[in-house]
Amino acid sequence: MYDPDPIRVFLIGSRTFGCAVRDLILRRGGFALVGVCAPEGDALATGTILPAVHMAAPSAAMLPPLTDLIVAAHNHRFIPPAMLAATRLGGLSYHPSLLPIHRGRDAVAWTIRDRDRIAGGTVYWLDERIDAGPIAAQDWCFVRPDDTPSTLWRRELFPLGLRLIDQALGDLLTGRSQRRPQDEDLATWEPALIRPALAARGAA
């Protein structure tokens, strides 16, 4: 049965994508944005008018009372299990790869470096592991031969992320939320890449 009370969301993120997810939550029915955590000086922190805007590292202490859900959008800071446990539903995050492939903070850069022809995005449930929680929504896209990490992100993976987050939120409202385990036999993890070194290797 549909609950008339909105799902109370705490957003952890940064930059343009974090702001776009904030706006998605604000205009979407069935959800209420109750707080934000973003790096100091980031557009998500400075451009959000809410009583609860935090710039410290994520922690359970910053959650407003009765927070239902954490959403992470362009977040590179660890969200501790105690913070997830303090919510009713847990947390969702977007990762710009077809998880479990390309776990790690530079997934788009590794997609280009490895000359993948197929890329994608995944919304997954946060847990104590990095980029390894159950999958809530996932889709793929083509990588063009001349793509860079920036062009692939802007053209495909940014809008795909918004669509998948919207899909996962809608599934929560209708009781159809998915939790599909990732296949650990297919998992890859790559370290962060220095952009100039990546560009030099790509040109070789």
DRENDO-1510 file (C-alpha; in Angstrom, 1 decimal, always signed):
<recs>
REC; n; res; u; v; w
REC; 1; MET; +0.0; +0.0; +0.0 .
REC; 2; TYR; +1.3; +3.4; -0.9 .
REC; 3; ASP; +2.6; +5.4; +2.0 .
REC; 4; PRO; +1.5; +9.1; +1.8 .
REC; 5; ASP; +4.5; +10.2; +3.8 .
REC; 6; PRO; +7.4; +11.1; +1.6 .
REC; 7; ILE; +10.7; +9.1; +1.7 .
REC; 8; ARG; +13.2; +11.4; +3.5 .
REC; 9; VAL; +16.4; +11.5; +1.6 .
REC; 10; PHE; +19.9; +12.6; +2.7 .
REC; 11; LEU; +22.2; +13.4; -0.3 .
REC; 12; ILE; +25.9; +12.9; -0.3 .
REC; 13; GLY; +27.7; +14.2; -3.4 .
REC; 14; SER; +29.5; +16.9; -5.3 .
REC; 15; ARG; +29.8; +19.0; -8.5 .
REC; 16; THR; +27.3; +19.2; -11.3 .
REC; 17; PHE; +26.1; +15.7; -11.1 .
REC; 18; GLY; +25.4; +16.0; -7.4 .
REC; 19; CYS; +23.4; +19.2; -8.1 .
REC; 20; ALA; +21.4; +17.5; -10.8 .
REC; 21; VAL; +20.5; +14.6; -8.5 .
REC; 22; ARG; +19.5; +17.2; -5.8 .
REC; 23; ASP; +17.2; +18.8; -8.3 .
REC; 24; LEU; +15.8; +15.5; -9.4 .
REC; 25; ILE; +14.9; +14.6; -5.8 .
REC; 26; LEU; +13.4; +18.0; -5.2 .
REC; 27; ARG; +11.0; +17.8; -8.1 .
REC; 28; ARG; +10.1; +14.1; -7.8 .
REC; 29; GLY; +6.9; +13.2; -6.0 .
REC; 30; GLY; +7.1; +10.9; -3.0 .
REC; 31; PHE; +10.5; +12.2; -1.7 .
REC; 32; ALA; +11.7; +14.9; +0.6 .
REC; 33; LEU; +15.3; +16.2; +0.6 .
REC; 34; VAL; +16.2; +16.6; +4.3 .
REC; 35; GLY; +20.0; +17.2; +4.2 .
REC; 36; VAL; +23.1; +17.4; +2.1 .
REC; 37; CYS; +26.7; +16.5; +2.6 .
REC; 38; ALA; +29.3; +17.9; +0.1 .
REC; 39; PRO; +32.9; +19.1; +0.2 .
REC; 40; GLU; +33.5; +22.6; +1.4 .
REC; 41; GLY; +33.1; +25.2; -1.3 .
REC; 42; ASP; +31.5; +22.7; -3.7 .
REC; 43; ALA; +28.5; +23.8; -5.8 .
REC; 44; LEU; +26.2; +21.3; -4.1 .
REC; 45; ALA; +27.1; +22.7; -0.7 .
REC; 46; THR; +26.9; +26.4; -1.6 .
REC; 47; GLY; +23.9; +26.1; -3.8 .
REC; 48; THR; +21.6; +24.1; -1.5 .
REC; 49; ILE; +19.2; +26.0; +0.8 .
REC; 50; LEU; +18.4; +23.5; +3.6 .
REC; 51; PRO; +18.8; +23.5; +7.4 .
REC; 52; ALA; +21.1; +20.5; +7.2 .
REC; 53; VAL; +24.1; +21.1; +4.9 .
REC; 54; HIS; +27.3; +19.5; +6.0 .
REC; 55; MET; +30.8; +19.7; +4.7 .
REC; 56; ALA; +32.6; +17.3; +7.0 .
REC; 57; ALA; +33.3; +13.6; +6.2 .
REC; 58; PRO; +30.0; +11.6; +6.1 .
REC; 59; SER; +28.9; +10.3; +9.5 .
REC; 60; ALA; +25.7; +9.1; +11.2 .
REC; 61; ALA; +25.7; +12.1; +13.5 .
REC; 62; MET; +24.9; +14.5; +10.6 .
REC; 63; LEU; +21.7; +12.6; +9.6 .
REC; 64; PRO; +18.4; +14.4; +10.5 .
REC; 65; PRO; +16.0; +12.4; +12.6 .
REC; 66; LEU; +13.9; +9.8; +10.7 .
REC; 67; THR; +16.1; +9.8; +7.6 .
REC; 68; ASP; +14.9; +7.0; +5.3 .
REC; 69; LEU; +17.4; +6.9; +2.5 .
REC; 70; ILE; +20.9; +8.1; +1.6 .
REC; 71; VAL; +21.6; +8.8; -2.0 .
REC; 72; ALA; +25.2; +9.2; -3.1 .
REC; 73; ALA; +25.9; +11.2; -6.4 .
REC; 74; HIS; +29.5; +11.9; -7.5 .
REC; 75; ASN; +30.8; +11.0; -4.0 .
REC; 76; HIS; +34.4; +9.9; -3.4 .
REC; 77; ARG; +34.2; +9.8; +0.4 .
REC; 78; PHE; +33.5; +6.6; +2.3 .
REC; 79; ILE; +30.0; +6.3; +3.8 .
REC; 80; PRO; +30.4; +4.3; +7.1 .
REC; 81; PRO; +28.1; +1.3; +7.8 .
REC; 82; ALA; +26.9; +3.0; +10.9 .
REC; 83; MET; +25.5; +5.8; +8.8 .
REC; 84; LEU; +23.7; +3.4; +6.6 .
REC; 85; ALA; +22.3; +1.5; +9.6 .
REC; 86; ALA; +20.9; +4.8; +11.0 .
REC; 87; THR; +18.5; +5.0; +8.1 .
REC; 88; ARG; +15.3; +3.0; +7.4 .
REC; 89; LEU; +16.2; +1.9; +3.9 .
REC; 90; GLY; +20.0; +2.2; +3.6 .
REC; 91; GLY; +21.8; +4.0; +0.7 .
REC; 92; LEU; +21.9; +4.1; -3.1 .
REC; 93; SER; +24.8; +5.2; -5.2 .
REC; 94; TYR; +25.6; +5.7; -8.9 .
REC; 95; HIS; +28.7; +4.3; -10.4 .
REC; 96; PRO; +29.6; +5.0; -14.0 .
REC; 97; SER; +30.5; +1.4; -15.1 .
REC; 98; LEU; +28.8; -1.9; -15.6 .
REC; 99; LEU; +29.5; -3.2; -12.1 .
REC; 100; PRO; +31.2; -5.4; -11.1 .
REC; 101; ILE; +33.6; -4.2; -13.9 .
REC; 102; HIS; +35.7; -1.1; -13.2 .
REC; 103; ARG; +35.2; -0.7; -9.5 .
REC; 104; GLY; +37.1; +2.3; -8.2 .
REC; 105; ARG; +37.0; +6.1; -8.5 .
REC; 106; ASP; +38.3; +6.4; -12.1 .
REC; 107; ALA; +35.9; +4.0; -13.8 .
REC; 108; VAL; +35.3; +6.2; -16.8 .
REC; 109; ALA; +39.1; +6.8; -17.4 .
REC; 110; TRP; +39.7; +3.1; -17.2 .
REC; 111; THR; +36.9; +2.4; -19.7 .
REC; 112; ILE; +38.8; +4.6; -22.2 .
REC; 113; ARG; +42.2; +3.3; -21.3 .
REC; 114; ASP; +41.1; -0.3; -21.8 .
REC; 115; ARG; +39.5; +0.6; -25.1 .
REC; 116; ASP; +36.1; -0.8; -24.0 .
REC; 117; ARG; +33.5; -0.5; -26.7 .
REC; 118; ILE; +30.6; -0.9; -24.2 .
REC; 119; ALA; +30.2; +1.1; -21.1 .
REC; 120; GLY; +27.4; +1.7; -18.7 .
REC; 121; GLY; +26.2; +2.8; -15.3 .
REC; 122; THR; +24.9; +1.1; -12.2 .
REC; 123; VAL; +22.9; +2.2; -9.2 .
REC; 124; TYR; +23.7; -0.1; -6.3 .
REC; 125; TRP; +22.9; -0.5; -2.6 .
REC; 126; LEU; +25.8; +0.8; -0.4 .
REC; 127; ASP; +27.4; -1.6; +2.0 .
REC; 128; GLU; +30.7; -1.9; +3.8 .
REC; 129; ARG; +32.6; -2.7; +0.6 .
REC; 130; ILE; +33.5; -0.1; -2.1 .
REC; 131; ASP; +31.3; -0.3; -5.2 .
REC; 132; ALA; +30.3; -3.9; -4.4 .
REC; 133; GLY; +26.7; -3.7; -3.1 .
REC; 134; PRO; +23.7; -5.3; -4.7 .
REC; 135; ILE; +22.5; -3.8; -8.0 .
REC; 136; ALA; +19.3; -1.7; -8.0 .
REC; 137; ALA; +19.4; -0.5; -11.7 .
REC; 138; GLN; +21.8; -0.9; -14.6 .
REC; 139; ASP; +22.1; +0.0; -18.3 .
REC; 140; TRP; +24.7; +0.2; -21.0 .
REC; 141; CYS; +25.9; +2.5; -23.8 .
REC; 142; PHE; +28.3; +2.5; -26.7 .
REC; 143; VAL; +31.8; +4.0; -26.4 .
REC; 144; ARG; +32.8; +5.9; -29.6 .
REC; 145; PRO; +36.4; +5.4; -31.0 .
REC; 146; ASP; +37.2; +9.1; -30.3 .
REC; 147; ASP; +35.7; +9.3; -26.9 .
REC; 148; THR; +37.6; +10.7; -23.9 .
REC; 149; PRO; +36.6; +10.3; -20.3 .
REC; 150; SER; +35.0; +13.7; -20.4 .
REC; 151; THR; +33.0; +13.2; -23.6 .
REC; 152; LEU; +31.8; +9.8; -22.6 .
REC; 153; TRP; +30.7; +11.1; -19.2 .
REC; 154; ARG; +28.9; +14.2; -20.5 .
REC; 155; ARG; +27.2; +12.5; -23.5 .
REC; 156; GLU; +26.2; +9.2; -22.0 .
REC; 157; LEU; +27.1; +8.4; -18.4 .
REC; 158; PHE; +25.9; +11.6; -16.8 .
REC; 159; PRO; +22.3; +11.5; -18.2 .
REC; 160; LEU; +22.3; +7.7; -17.8 .
REC; 161; GLY; +23.0; +8.2; -14.1 .
REC; 162; LEU; +20.1; +10.5; -13.7 .
REC; 163; ARG; +17.8; +8.1; -15.4 .
REC; 164; LEU; +18.9; +5.1; -13.3 .
REC; 165; ILE; +18.6; +7.0; -10.1 .
REC; 166; ASP; +15.1; +8.1; -11.1 .
REC; 167; GLN; +14.3; +4.5; -11.9 .
REC; 168; ALA; +15.6; +3.2; -8.6 .
REC; 169; LEU; +13.7; +5.8; -6.7 .
REC; 170; GLY; +10.5; +5.0; -8.6 .
REC; 171; ASP; +11.0; +1.3; -7.8 .
REC; 172; LEU; +11.2; +2.2; -4.1 .
REC; 173; LEU; +7.8; +3.9; -4.3 .
REC; 174; THR; +6.1; +1.1; -6.1 .
REC; 175; GLY; +7.7; -1.7; -4.0 .
REC; 176; ARG; +9.6; -3.1; -7.0 .
REC; 177; SER; +13.1; -2.3; -5.7 .
REC; 178; GLN; +15.8; -4.7; -6.8 .
REC; 179; ARG; +18.9; -6.1; -4.9 .
REC; 180; ARG; +20.7; -8.2; -7.5 .
REC; 181; PRO; +24.1; -9.4; -6.1 .
REC; 182; GLN; +27.2; -8.6; -8.1 .
REC; 183; ASP; +29.1; -11.4; -9.7 .
REC; 184; GLU; +32.4; -11.4; -7.9 .
REC; 185; ASP; +34.0; -13.7; -10.5 .
REC; 186; LEU; +33.7; -10.8; -13.0 .
REC; 187; ALA; +34.8; -8.1; -10.6 .
REC; 188; THR; +37.7; -5.8; -11.5 .
REC; 189; TRP; +39.2; -3.0; -9.4 .
REC; 190; GLU; +41.4; -0.3; -10.7 .
REC; 191; PRO; +43.4; +2.4; -8.8 .
REC; 192; ALA; +43.0; +6.1; -9.4 .
REC; 193; LEU; +44.7; +7.4; -12.5 .
REC; 194; ILE; +46.6; +10.7; -12.9 .
REC; 195; ARG; +44.9; +12.4; -15.9 .
REC; 196; PRO; +48.1; +13.7; -17.7 .
REC; 197; ALA; +49.7; +10.2; -17.4 .
REC; 198; LEU; +46.5; +8.6; -18.8 .
REC; 199; ALA; +46.4; +11.1; -21.7 .
REC; 200; ALA; +50.1; +10.3; -22.5 .
REC; 201; ARG; +49.5; +6.5; -22.4 .
REC; 202; GLY; +46.4; +6.9; -24.6 .
REC; 203; ALA; +48.3; +8.8; -27.2 .
REC; 204; ALA; +51.1; +6.2; -27.4 .
</recs>
